[in-house]
Amino acid sequence: MRIRHMAGVLTFCALVGSVQAGAQEPLATYKSLAPGIALELAQAALMDCQKRGYQVAIAVVDRFGVVQVVLRDRFAGPHTPRPPQERPGRRRPFATVRAAFSRSVSPA
């Protein structure tokens, strides 16, 4: 008798849990940076740097690291607008870097 009662309770909990799990949204939602806001941010940052006497390039990226806006001061060096994806060391997987570091610090 007691086992049937426990089986019934477990079945009920499984059914209730599956109904609640099915009620969740199948896709995740997130907020994204609008291009107009990204441009305003880059312009404000560039003007601030110009006031301070710096010749820079400004890049605004979204939460995934994708470049949204790049602004460059007319006197900034030619190396400044390089996208983050083209920087050295960005292409190496982290495991390779970690393994090289481990070899360099471990006793021989």
C-alpha positions, -999 to +999 in steps of 0.1 A: +000+000+000+027+024+010+047+017-023+016+024-044+011+057-026+048+067-032+046+057-068+014+078-072+031+108-056+062+104-078+041+101-109+022+132-100+054+152-094+068+140-127+037+151-146+036+185-129+073+190-135+070+181-172+040+205-177+060+234-161+091+226-181+070+227-213+056+261-204+091+278-206+101+298-236+121+277-261+144+306-270+164+330-249+159+367-253+185+394-247+189+431-253+210+442-282+228+475-288+211+496-314+234+510-342+223+546-335+233+543-298+266+526-307+274+555-330+265+581-304+287+564-278+316+562-303+312+599-312+311+610-276+342+589-267+361+603-298+352+639-288+363+633-252+397+619-264+402+648-288+395+673-260+422+656-239+447+657-269+447+620-279+444+608-315+427+575-313+404+550-330+372+541-311+355+507-316+322+498-300+314+461-298+283+442-288+280+416-261+294+389-284+325+409-294+312+418-329+323+453-339+293+476-343+310+510-350+346+521-356+356+558-356+391+570-362+406+604-356+421+619-387+455+621-370+454+586-355+481+562-366+474+537-394+476+508-369+448+519-347+416+507-365+427+470-364+397+449-355+401+427-324+398+396-345+430+405-363+451+411-333+480+387-327+472+360-301+435+362-307+436+332-331+453+308-308+429+286-288+431+290-251+441+254-245+473+260-266+482+291-247+476+274-214+497+243-224+526+266-234+524+285-201+523+252-181+554+240-199+572+273-193+566+274-155+569+237-147+602+224-134+622+204-160 
